[in-house]
């Protein structure tokens, strides 16, 4: 019913890594970009799930997509934590440069 609305306001996709790379192989900046992308999609599906004019099938699909996106974002958060822990301590961060 509202699929045209979802597609019409679809935010641009982040640069995609080569298909052979898993989320565990991405750099922190790539992980942040991917998380921002999934966050915007999650907000759209949450809105759709609460839309009063949407039929039950649309709401159910939106809720299922929310669960999938939250799971994907959990994987991204785990990978980001591991990537930041593994970061070379000799590298100075942007914050360090301004202090």
N, C-alpha and C positions, 0 to 999 in steps of 0.2 A: 504494500500500500504506500508506504513512505520511502521506498527504496530510492526513488529519484531524488528525494531530499537528502538522503545520506550521501549519495554519490556526488551530488552537486556541491556540497560543502566539505568534501574530502580534502584535508590538508595535504600539501605536497609530501611525498615520501622522502625520508632521509636517504642520503647516498647509501646504496646497498653494498655490503661487502661481497666479494666473490662467493659463489654458492658453496664452495668447498670449505669455507671457514665457519666454525661453530661460534656460538656466543662466547665461549670460553677463550677464543683466540682474538677477540676484538680488543682494540685499544680503549683506554678510559674515555677518550673523546668520542669514539664511535659508539660506545655503550651509552653515553649521555644522550647522544643524538637519537639513538634507537629508543631510549626510555621516553624522551620527549614526544616522539612520534606515537608510541603506544599510549602515552598519557592523554594525548588529544583524542585518540580514537576511543579510549575508555570513557572520557567525558561525554562524547557524542552518544555512545550506546547507553550510558546511564540516563541521559536526557530522554532518549527514545523509549527506554523501559518505563519511564514515569509519565510519558505523554498520554493524556486522557483520551485523545482521539485515535490512538493506535489500537489495532485489534490485538487479541490475546496472543495469536501466533507471532506477531511482530514483537510484542513485549517479551515473550518467551525466548525468541531468537536473540534479542538484545541482551537479556540476562545471561544466556549461555555464552555469548561473546564477551561479556564483562568478566565472567569466570576465567575464560581462556586468556584474556588479556592480562588479568591480574596474575595468573600463573606465569605467563611470559615475563612480566615485569619482575616477579620474584627471582626468576633465573637471571635476569639482567642485573638485579641488585646483588645477587651472590657473586656473579662474575666480576662486577665492578669492585666489590670488596676485595676479592682475591687479587685483581689486577692492581689495585692501589696498595695492597700489602706487599706485593712482589715488586713494586716500583723501586728502582735503584735509589738508595738513600743519598747517593752523591749528587743526584739530580736536584736542582733547586726548583721549587715551584714558583708560580707567579707571585704568590703572597710573600715568599721569602725575598723576592727581588725588590718589593716595595717597602720592606721593613728597614 
